[in-house]
Amino acid sequence: MKNTKHTMRSKRPEYRTVVFRDQSADVRYLTRSTRTSEHTTTWQDGNIYPVIDVDLSSAAHLSRARGAEDTARHRRPVAAGRS
């Protein structure tokens, strides 16, 4: 079987513009993906795109990490021997 450029291209997944919505951090990203969804959302440009919900993204992780840093920064130092 001879592979041509045409048959090689047909094996590649189809990319489309989608919105990933991080429910825990309340953040949305417009990007390209091979994933699709039956659910849609309207983006800031007025176009409707498939929306893919994720439970935890790097945005949620960073916001939680920053919260931990802020908490650590605001703690008072404890003198030796005291708790």
Backbone as a chain_set.jsonl record, in Angstrom:
{"seq": "MKNTKHTMRSKRPEYRTVVFRDQSADVRYLTRSTRTSEHTTTWQDGNIYPVIDVDLSSAAHLSRARGAEDTARHRRPVAAGRS", "coords": {"N": [[0.845, -1.169, 0.0], [0.608, 2.131, -0.895], [1.586, 5.117, 0.595], [0.359, 8.305, 0.334], [0.557, 11.905, 0.316], [-2.018, 12.81, 0.649], [-3.434, 10.655, 1.881], [-2.029, 10.531, 4.254], [-2.624, 12.963, 5.45], [-5.329, 12.622, 5.963], [-5.362, 10.985, 8.185], [-4.756, 12.537, 10.327], [-5.965, 14.166, 13.262], [-8.882, 16.27, 13.404], [-8.689, 19.638, 14.09], [-10.382, 22.106, 16.008], [-11.836, 25.233, 17.015], [-12.355, 25.722, 20.407], [-13.779, 26.195, 23.699], [-12.305, 25.908, 26.798], [-13.489, 25.431, 29.977], [-12.761, 26.127, 33.207], [-14.106, 25.019, 36.001], [-13.576, 25.174, 38.744], [-11.868, 27.351, 39.113], [-13.165, 29.341, 37.843], [-12.493, 30.232, 35.196], [-12.024, 30.807, 31.724], [-10.827, 29.541, 28.599], [-10.042, 30.218, 25.275], [-9.222, 28.176, 22.709], [-7.554, 25.825, 20.504], [-8.511, 22.49, 19.747], [-8.719, 18.899, 19.523], [-10.824, 17.816, 20.734], [-14.382, 17.78, 21.264], [-17.715, 18.952, 22.005], [-21.118, 18.631, 23.079], [-22.191, 20.731, 24.358], [-22.396, 24.301, 24.33], [-21.011, 27.658, 24.27], [-21.097, 31.227, 24.37], [-18.568, 33.267, 23.224], [-16.426, 36.123, 23.939], [-16.17, 37.435, 21.52], [-18.584, 37.183, 20.336], [-19.134, 34.89, 18.911], [-20.252, 31.462, 18.814], [-19.053, 28.66, 20.498], [-18.01, 25.22, 20.984], [-18.015, 24.033, 24.345], [-15.846, 22.792, 26.786], [-15.858, 21.358, 29.841], [-13.668, 21.418, 32.583], [-12.394, 20.097, 35.623], [-10.189, 20.873, 37.096], [-7.594, 22.995, 36.457], [-4.413, 24.411, 35.441], [-4.721, 27.053, 36.175], [-6.411, 27.032, 38.407], [-4.806, 25.634, 40.136], [-2.624, 27.402, 40.406], [-3.891, 29.612, 41.588], [-4.626, 28.547, 44.034], [-2.125, 27.898, 45.06], [-0.975, 30.434, 45.264], [-2.635, 31.494, 47.202], [-1.858, 29.964, 49.402], [0.766, 30.856, 49.67], [0.334, 33.545, 50.329], [-0.947, 33.226, 52.787], [1.134, 32.085, 54.267], [2.95, 34.199, 54.235], [1.705, 36.11, 55.806], [1.713, 35.102, 58.325], [2.734, 35.328, 61.698], [6.078, 35.222, 62.885], [7.126, 32.574, 64.997], [8.44, 32.463, 68.216], [11.363, 30.683, 69.347], [10.753, 27.613, 70.979], [8.138, 28.184, 71.533], [4.738, 27.514, 70.569]], "CA": [[0.0, 0.0, 0.0], [1.415, 3.335, -1.06], [1.112, 6.286, 1.334], [0.503, 9.6, -0.328], [0.319, 13.022, 1.235], [-3.45, 12.903, 0.896], [-3.843, 9.672, 2.876], [-1.403, 10.877, 5.517], [-3.394, 14.065, 6.04], [-6.641, 12.162, 6.422], [-5.189, 10.315, 9.458], [-4.569, 13.532, 11.378], [-7.237, 14.59, 13.865], [-9.38, 17.594, 13.002], [-8.668, 20.644, 15.148], [-11.44, 23.115, 15.943], [-11.772, 26.203, 18.106], [-13.219, 25.344, 21.526], [-13.562, 26.897, 24.963], [-12.142, 25.095, 27.993], [-13.992, 26.182, 31.127], [-12.316, 25.587, 34.489], [-15.199, 25.312, 36.92], [-13.119, 25.476, 40.098], [-11.219, 28.668, 39.155], [-14.026, 30.256, 37.091], [-11.663, 30.782, 34.131], [-12.297, 30.21, 30.414], [-9.757, 29.681, 27.621], [-10.379, 29.949, 23.883], [-8.05, 27.52, 22.129], [-7.868, 24.815, 19.497], [-8.413, 21.153, 20.299], [-9.393, 17.843, 18.774], [-12.02, 17.464, 21.501], [-15.6, 18.51, 20.951], [-18.722, 18.834, 23.044], [-22.481, 18.981, 22.686], [-22.5, 21.986, 25.048], [-21.794, 25.461, 23.685], [-20.984, 28.915, 25.013], [-20.809, 32.403, 23.544], [-17.305, 33.883, 23.6], [-16.433, 37.589, 23.949], [-16.27, 37.94, 20.15], [-19.952, 36.982, 19.889], [-19.271, 33.587, 18.263], [-20.616, 30.341, 19.665], [-18.063, 27.593, 20.405], [-18.201, 24.108, 21.912], [-17.362, 24.271, 25.633], [-15.418, 21.57, 27.467], [-15.668, 21.659, 31.256], [-12.622, 20.696, 33.305], [-12.536, 20.304, 37.065], [-9.015, 21.491, 37.68], [-6.572, 23.347, 35.477], [-3.27, 25.084, 36.049], [-5.189, 28.315, 36.76], [-6.903, 26.742, 39.75], [-3.64, 25.248, 40.934], [-1.857, 28.605, 40.71], [-4.62, 30.462, 42.531], [-4.538, 27.906, 45.349], [-0.733, 28.03, 45.518], [-0.797, 31.834, 45.666], [-3.344, 31.649, 48.467], [-1.011, 29.376, 50.438], [1.901, 31.763, 49.854], [-0.15, 34.727, 51.05], [-1.184, 32.821, 54.164], [2.439, 31.908, 54.906], [3.57, 35.52, 54.375], [1.044, 36.899, 56.841], [1.866, 34.481, 59.637], [3.761, 35.913, 62.535], [7.087, 34.235, 63.278], [6.954, 32.052, 66.355], [9.727, 32.408, 68.933], [11.808, 29.323, 69.634], [10.206, 27.045, 72.193], [6.692, 28.454, 71.609], [3.977, 27.028, 69.431]], "C": [[0.893, 1.235, 0.0], [0.788, 4.493, -0.286], [1.365, 7.542, 0.522], [0.255, 10.687, 0.693], [-1.154, 13.119, 1.6], [-3.881, 11.906, 1.975], [-3.217, 9.964, 4.231], [-2.167, 11.997, 6.206], [-4.72, 13.587, 6.597], [-6.539, 11.439, 7.762], [-5.023, 11.299, 10.613], [-5.92, 13.942, 11.953], [-7.608, 16.005, 13.423], [-9.381, 18.522, 14.211], [-9.786, 21.645, 14.92], [-11.259, 24.067, 17.123], [-12.804, 25.808, 19.16], [-12.895, 26.226, 22.728], [-13.419, 25.845, 26.054], [-12.56, 25.951, 29.172], [-13.576, 25.454, 32.41], [-13.352, 25.98, 35.536], [-14.709, 25.701, 38.305], [-12.477, 26.85, 40.209], [-12.043, 29.73, 38.439], [-13.225, 31.002, 36.017], [-12.025, 30.073, 32.838], [-11.144, 30.513, 29.472], [-10.304, 29.362, 26.234], [-9.129, 29.394, 23.232], [-8.502, 26.54, 21.054], [-7.641, 23.44, 20.105], [-9.063, 20.16, 19.348], [-10.657, 17.399, 19.492], [-13.206, 18.297, 21.035], [-16.611, 18.257, 22.063], [-20.086, 19.169, 22.468], [-22.892, 20.314, 23.3], [-21.775, 23.135, 24.344], [-21.824, 26.666, 24.614], [-20.683, 30.04, 24.028], [-19.558, 33.063, 24.084], [-17.435, 35.394, 23.504], [-16.57, 38.186, 22.555], [-17.665, 37.756, 19.559], [-20.186, 35.655, 19.194], [-19.586, 32.512, 19.289], [-19.627, 29.207, 19.41], [-18.457, 26.436, 21.314], [-17.442, 24.403, 23.205], [-17.074, 22.93, 26.293], [-15.106, 21.946, 28.912], [-14.557, 20.787, 31.83], [-12.761, 21.036, 34.782], [-11.362, 21.045, 37.673], [-7.991, 21.756, 36.591], [-5.403, 23.997, 36.205], [-3.687, 26.403, 36.685], [-5.683, 28.096, 38.19], [-5.743, 26.386, 40.666], [-2.848, 26.485, 41.346], [-2.585, 29.487, 41.715], [-4.581, 29.86, 43.926], [-3.135, 28.043, 45.913], [-0.469, 29.452, 45.988], [-1.489, 32.087, 46.997], [-2.525, 31.097, 49.624], [0.198, 30.259, 50.718], [1.489, 32.986, 50.648], [-0.382, 34.394, 52.519], [0.132, 32.693, 54.906], [3.113, 33.25, 55.148], [2.986, 36.298, 55.537], [1.117, 36.264, 58.222], [2.954, 35.203, 60.415], [4.804, 34.85, 62.859], [6.894, 33.835, 64.729], [8.33, 31.969, 66.996], [10.071, 30.976, 69.248], [11.224, 28.851, 70.952], [8.721, 27.319, 72.359], [6.006, 27.849, 70.402], [2.74, 27.84, 69.226]], "O": [[1.816, 1.352, 0.806], [-0.384, 4.817, -0.477], [2.487, 7.788, 0.079], [-0.204, 10.419, 1.803], [-1.498, 13.47, 2.729], [-4.618, 12.274, 2.89], [-3.823, 9.669, 5.261], [-2.336, 11.974, 7.426], [-5.184, 14.106, 7.612], [-7.56, 11.289, 8.433], [-5.145, 10.906, 11.774], [-6.904, 14.053, 11.222], [-6.741, 16.821, 13.111], [-10.002, 18.225, 15.232], [-10.102, 21.991, 13.781], [-10.603, 23.731, 18.109], [-13.975, 25.589, 18.847], [-11.871, 26.909, 22.761], [-14.291, 24.993, 26.224], [-12.056, 27.059, 29.355], [-13.985, 24.321, 32.659], [-13.454, 27.149, 35.907], [-15.368, 26.49, 38.983], [-12.525, 27.466, 41.273], [-11.661, 30.9, 38.426], [-13.266, 32.23, 35.934], [-12.303, 28.873, 32.843], [-10.552, 31.591, 29.525], [-10.961, 28.338, 26.048], [-8.092, 30.057, 23.202], [-9.689, 26.444, 20.741], [-6.704, 23.238, 20.877], [-9.855, 20.533, 18.482], [-11.476, 16.681, 18.918], [-13.04, 19.383, 20.48], [-16.377, 17.44, 22.953], [-20.192, 19.904, 21.487], [-23.829, 20.956, 22.826], [-20.672, 22.958, 23.827], [-22.555, 26.696, 25.604], [-20.083, 29.814, 22.977], [-19.488, 33.387, 25.269], [-18.456, 35.896, 23.033], [-17.034, 39.317, 22.411], [-17.905, 38.13, 18.411], [-21.334, 35.315, 18.909], [-19.24, 32.627, 20.465], [-19.384, 28.831, 18.263], [-19.16, 26.637, 22.304], [-16.347, 24.963, 23.165], [-17.934, 22.051, 26.354], [-14.209, 22.746, 29.178], [-14.511, 19.579, 31.596], [-13.193, 22.131, 35.141], [-11.521, 21.767, 38.658], [-7.573, 20.837, 35.886], [-5.406, 24.116, 37.43], [-3.06, 26.834, 37.652], [-5.395, 28.899, 39.079], [-5.707, 26.791, 41.828], [-2.444, 26.607, 42.503], [-1.953, 30.052, 42.608], [-4.509, 30.597, 44.909], [-2.966, 28.278, 47.109], [0.192, 29.653, 47.006], [-0.968, 32.827, 47.832], [-2.496, 31.686, 50.704], [0.612, 30.4, 51.868], [2.214, 33.42, 51.544], [-0.051, 35.191, 53.397], [0.246, 33.137, 56.048], [3.783, 33.425, 56.166], [3.695, 37.067, 56.187], [0.627, 36.843, 59.192], [3.963, 35.63, 59.853], [4.452, 33.692, 63.085], [6.543, 34.657, 65.576], [9.274, 31.463, 66.39], [9.182, 30.138, 69.401], [11.2, 29.597, 71.93], [8.094, 26.741, 73.246], [6.613, 27.689, 69.343], [1.971, 27.571, 68.304]]}, "num_chains": 1, "name": "protein.A"}
